[in-house]
Amino acid sequence: MPASTSVSTTARTLLPASFSRTAGYGFTTQQVHGGDEGLHGSSPHGDRVAPIHVSAGFRFEDSAAAAARFTGEEDGFVYSRIANPTTAALERRLAVLEGGAEALVVGSGQAAITTALLGLLQAGDHLLASDHLYEGSRGLFAENFARFGIAVDFVHDHADPAAWQRLLRPTTRALFAESLSNPRNEVLDVAAVAEVAHAHGVPLVVDNTLATPYLMRPLEHGADVVVHSASKFLSGHGTALGGAVVGGRGFAWDRLDAAGAPLFPQLAGASAVLGGRSWVDLHGERAYVEHARHGIAARFGPTLSPFNAFLVQQGVETLSLRMAQHSRSAALLAGWLERQPAVLRVDHASLASSPSAERARRYLPRGSGAVLAVTLRGGAPAARRFIEALQLFSHMTHLGDVRSLVVHPASTTHAHRTEAERERAGIGPGTVRLSVGIEDVEDLQADLRRALVAAELATPHDASLEGSRVDGAA
Ligand SMILES: Cc1ncc(COP(=O)(O)O)c(C=O)c1O
């Protein structure tokens, strides 16, 4: 059987013994050691860092071993689209850091979201998503998934569990939200939304890109699946694209609907390629990630290159240090920016004025992350002058870099939305998104001060009217 049709359940990325080795250690210890024992065992050279294995496939010792790897009787790597030692090392570490049962890494955050949801949804199903999403996720759901016959609704008041409840349908098979939203830094009430999902028998999938497991571990609050754009804070240095899907523990993937049929037949039903067994029969609570790996990612093919896995792994090893600095600086700058006359509004969960302030206290004791939205009174002209006057902040559509970044959502990431939609999302003509880097905060403040002076020069006298158009948008 060619690797492209492989249903092998081998090529394990998860070595249970290695998982327990760092259990009980703190986050920073785990981010440099988590899950790496198995790799040492498999390296004849004693490499201390997970090496980059650039091999498309892996040799079988003999015909019996080849067959055994395909039936799942023997562990080992087969083909790098399914698993690779370098990507596997990253998967083990991310599973440890998120407190999950198993992880799968793929080529980008978009690939992670697509893989995670295609593992749950099929034509005729319904996805219920927060309205406060990265635009790429929104487009994927509203346009691409719709073409596949998967319906979607967006919950605007995502902080209200009743708002989620109202939009559930009998065909809803997953709830989806960002733990910290892009770009307005709103905090999800993970436990409350998970409760709504579970009462309906379906999982909650959380995009944890902006929070990272250092700030929040959604699985511990009841989420069932976590996805990441590893291109952001996990990698941290703006070098590699990557994505991850992490499966939690305890969700019964074989639950039934009211008529007694499996809610997830692709996981709980007999599969011809598994010899009549199901993914649940074979893997229990790990069925979801195993199926996502072999049944979705191996087929659609969004493979993460081992080189990028190495870069993400390098980034992960300093995650806690960077996130602490990002969050501290972002909170300081958010508080200072809020007091500046040229600024109409600042969105950052660390602020007492934030609608997320109470949830931030509950969910984000280590800080509220790097991303903030700043709305300038002078609208688009002020935003343009502000961005162009910045010297340390790089003008680009990216976030989560050690370097500070800035972008004007209304004319870039959200340009295709109507003005009314942007207002509803709290993005006005004067809104800029900052991703605060790890530079000295005094230097960042001086840069922003210079930019505010430039913005003020472009601020018309009746600017308060312009700004008020976005003020009420929650
Ligand atoms: C919250 C969030 N999720 C997913 C993505 C997509 O990630 P990638 O660019 O790695 O595909 C992004 C990108 O900005 C994001 O901000």
Ligand as a Chemical Component Dictionary entry (heavy atoms), coordinates in Angstrom:
data_LIG
# 
_chem_comp.id                   LIG 
_chem_comp.type                 NON-POLYMER 
_chem_comp.pdbx_formal_charge   0 
_chem_comp.three_letter_code    LIG 
# 
loop_
_chem_comp_atom.comp_id 
_chem_comp_atom.atom_id 
_chem_comp_atom.alt_atom_id 
_chem_comp_atom.type_symbol 
_chem_comp_atom.charge 
_chem_comp_atom.model_Cartn_x 
_chem_comp_atom.model_Cartn_y 
_chem_comp_atom.model_Cartn_z 
_chem_comp_atom.pdbx_ordinal 
LIG C1 C1 C 0 -5.799 33.844 16.171 1  
LIG C2 C2 C 0 -5.217 33.328 14.896 2  
LIG N1 N1 N 0 -5.489 32.065 14.503 3  
LIG C3 C3 C 0 -5.001 31.556 13.359 4  
LIG C4 C4 C 0 -4.205 32.324 12.535 5  
LIG C5 C5 C 0 -3.687 31.720 11.245 6  
LIG O1 O1 O 0 -2.376 31.329 11.416 7  
LIG P1 P1 P 0 -1.312 31.139 10.222 8  
LIG O2 O2 O 0 -0.994 32.500 9.710  9  
LIG O3 O3 O 0 -0.191 30.441 10.883 10 
LIG O4 O4 O 0 -1.979 30.287 9.189  11 
LIG C6 C6 C 0 -3.868 33.623 12.906 12 
LIG C7 C7 C 0 -3.015 34.462 12.019 13 
LIG O5 O5 O 0 -2.880 35.655 12.251 14 
LIG C8 C8 C 0 -4.396 34.145 14.117 15 
LIG O6 O6 O 0 -4.125 35.395 14.528 16 
# 
loop_
_chem_comp_bond.comp_id 
_chem_comp_bond.atom_id_1 
_chem_comp_bond.atom_id_2 
_chem_comp_bond.value_order 
_chem_comp_bond.pdbx_ordinal 
LIG C1 C2 SING 1  
LIG C2 N1 SING 2  
LIG C2 C8 DOUB 3  
LIG N1 C3 DOUB 4  
LIG C3 C4 SING 5  
LIG C4 C5 SING 6  
LIG C4 C6 DOUB 7  
LIG C5 O1 SING 8  
LIG O1 P1 SING 9  
LIG P1 O2 DOUB 10 
LIG P1 O3 SING 11 
LIG P1 O4 SING 12 
LIG C6 C7 SING 13 
LIG C6 C8 SING 14 
LIG C7 O5 DOUB 15 
LIG C8 O6 SING 16 
# 
